[in-house]
Amino acid sequence: MALEVFHKDETLQMRRKLIGQSCRLFFSHDPVKIMRARGQYLYDENGMQYLDCISNVQHVGHCHPSITQAAAAQMDLLYSNTRFLHDNIVLYANRLAATLPKKLCVFYFVNSGSEANDLALRLARQYTRHQDVIVLDYAYHGHLTSLIDISPYKFRKLEGQKEGVHVAPLPDTYHGIYREDHLDPGQAYADTVKSLIEEAHKKGRKISSFFAESLPSVGGQIIFPTGYCKRVAESVHEAGGVYVADEIQTGFGRVGSHFWAFQLQGEDFCPDIVTMGKPMGNGHPIACVATTEEIADAFTANGVEYFNTFGGNPVSCAIGLAVLDVIEKEDLRGNAVRVGGHLKQLLLQLQTKHPLVGDVRGVGLFIGMELVKDRVSRKPATEEAAHLVRRLKEERIVISTDGPWDSVIKFKPPMCFSIEDAERVSTCIDQILGAGLQGSISRNT
């Protein structure tokens, strides 16, 4: 039986009445009502096609036939509680293990990135018997209370920083305290973490973990300086803590050259815990925590069973396996290298042409283009970035902003994004900037 379909205005009216207003829509001033999708394209109620530069969750492309077939086939066969013995969960864990360093060999399956990070926090605290956490400024690790507490992006708008949370400077070489002209920004930023640890110890506090996205997203599509993660891990380990790499936004080959973004820091760096989520189910809710035998054993030793009703169920694991198959068969990591590299070069060309483009950074299909009022002060061009997003929507390209000042145009499209898509986006941005973005803002306000 087909579901009832409402006119866009009626849907919007009903949503405003029935859904909490803190649950915001993209383009809230004029939302797009999406009815179907395929690959990197979205289609509205009138059949109008939009190029999707936002949906990193639909990792291998919207409604990929291999994923929907795997889901339907397993759902038709068995969709059981995870306490029943089944092959899919161990097959999937084994496939994931093959992508990770050998020491990360124990897996806990959950349903969302927030759940994964909450469990990682529990693992770290149980293993170390310490409570305090170090996080990066502007970080966001999830919507659970435990994670709001370690997410400066959120807690600064709410109850503020808890005593056991220590905030390290974001290693941003464009806006940060150590910039691109510093001789060794990786060491300099790592030293700020070491200083935080020393200050915590003076107060009698103990560090359980350092939590960081392998490439900070909400922070503005930040690429860590060379050597940063390894040096931070050394200091954290010396303090008796563990390093947690949040790969929920960046894992599963988005960076192209590697399967996991933390691997960009070199073969001699390995986190103690890795969390993963968003892309692993291509839109289906599945997430995971990978860790070492030692940390897992300490968690088991507390005598409290860990049980997750849906995490790792046969359907979720069948979907996860199908996603891995598509990444390999369609060479989506190679596509991220080729298309992401081309897109970055096109944006760098725009930087030479338009003063508003202050910085272009990223790797694979994880790219940020920062707009600034001027390149000397590097004052964020927040209004201009928002206007560019609106103008691109008019050209049927959906994209969004990120960063502390919402001045970074972020590109995290489905991994099937093409060379032609990259050129289309670049051409449209060029035309919009060339037409005088700041003047358009003045006329529209």
Summary of the structure (lengths in Angstrom):
residues: 445
radius of gyration: 22.0
end to end distance: 46.4
largest distance: 65.6
contacts: 1510
relative contact order: 0.15
helix: 40%
strand: 17%
